[in-house]
Amino acid sequence: MEVSEMSVEAYINFNGNCREAVEYYARVFGTEKPQLMLYKDAPKDEDFPITEETKDLVMHTSLDIEGSTVMFSDIPPGMPFTVGNNISLVIISKDTDKIRSMFRKLEADGTVGMELQETFWSKLYGFVTDKFGVGWQFIYDEEWE
């Protein structure tokens, strides 16, 4: 069986209660205890100052649920949050050309939340909401298999 060079995973955002939710899901699905990256653990960024209200919120965590990775985070205060629209799909690939092509096709009739760019967690990351209102995150990961 050929190993795919790409995966599609789910990303769920919470409004300040991500830690409670992910610990609950870990118990429900019998996974390992999640490793939490808090906003205060991220490199300093002048465009995104960490406040007292933000510092202990979950910036990123994930669980392996029955062979699928589900990722979670808290929305920083002041960012829009709507229950029901807080789930996006994540494309992880080690093919930058495919990432750029898919991103450009979705952005043609969609709305870019974050243009494809280098971040501290990926050499190429972007977020776009397609014309149907579905959020798509694209992550380049040279280590992914």
N, C-alpha and C positions, 0 to 999 in steps of 0.2 A: 504494500500500500504506500503510495506516494505521500510524503509529508507536505502539507500546504505551507506556503510562505506568507499566509495571511490568516487573520482570524477576525471574527466579529464578536464583540463582547458587550455587555450591558453596563451602563454607568448611571447610578442613582444619586441624585442630590437631595440633601435635607436642609431644613431651616433651623440649624442649631442643635439638632438631636441625633446627629449621625452616630456618635459614639454609642448611645443607647440602642439605636437601631441595629448597628453592625454586631454588637455584642449579643443582642437578641437573636439575630439571624445565625450567628455562630452556634448558639445553643440549639436552635430549632433544627439546623441542618447538620449538627455534629461535626463542625469543622474545627481546625486549630484556632487558637485565640488570634484575633487580627493584630497585625502590626500597624500602628497608627502613626501617620505623619501629620503633625499639627502645623498650623500656619506659622507658629513661632519657630519651627524647625527649618523653614525655608530660607534660602539666601535672601538678604535684604534687597528690596526693590523700591526705589524712590516713587515709582508709579503706583505702588501698592503698599502703603505703610501699614504695619501690623499694629493694631490698637489693643487696648485691654479687652475689649469686647470680642476681638477676633482671635487673639493669640492662642487660646486653648481649643478652638474649633478644629475639626478634622479637615485637613487639606486633601488627604488621600489615604485610602485603605482598600483592601480587596479581600475577598473570600473565594476559595475554590469550592463551588457548590456542585457536587455530582459531576465533576470534570469540566465545568465551565467557570471562567473567572467572572465574577461580578464585582465591579468597583463602586466605591462610595465616597462622598465628600459632603461637607457643609458648604452652603452658599454663604459668602461673606455678607455681613450686614450691609444693607443698602442695595444689594443686587436683587432683581426681580425673582420671585419664587412663586410658582403656582403648582399646587398638588395636582398630579395627573400629567403635567408637562415637565416633570422633574427627572425624566429618564431619557437618556440618549444612547445611541449605539456607537461603539468604538471600533474603528478599523485599525488593526495593528499589522504593520508590514515592514519588511526590509527592502521593499522596492519603492524608491522615492518617485520614480516616473509614474507608477500606478497610483500612488497617493496623490500626486499633483493632478493627474488626469481625472480621477474620481472627484476630487475636491472642486476642480474647475467646472465639471459638468453639473454638480449639485449647486454651486454658487450662481450659475447662469440664471436660474429662476428662483434662487433662494436668497438668504441673508447671511452674510459672513459675521460671525461673532468674534472670531480671532483669525486673522489672516495666517496662512502657512508661514511659520517662522521657527527659528531655533529658540529653545527654552532651556532651562536648567535640567529638565527631565528628558528632553528629546532633541535630537538635531533637527527635527522637522515635526511641528505640531500645528494643527489648525482646527477650528470649530465652525461648522456651517449648519444652518437650519434650512432644510429643503422646502420646496414649494408646498409640501403637504404638512409642514410644521414639525417634521421629525428632525431632531438634532443628531448630527454626526460629528464625532471627534476622529481625527486622523493622527496616528502616532507612528513615527518611524522608529523601529527598534532593530538594530543590526544583530542583536542577540536572539531575537525571537525565532522560535521554531515550532 
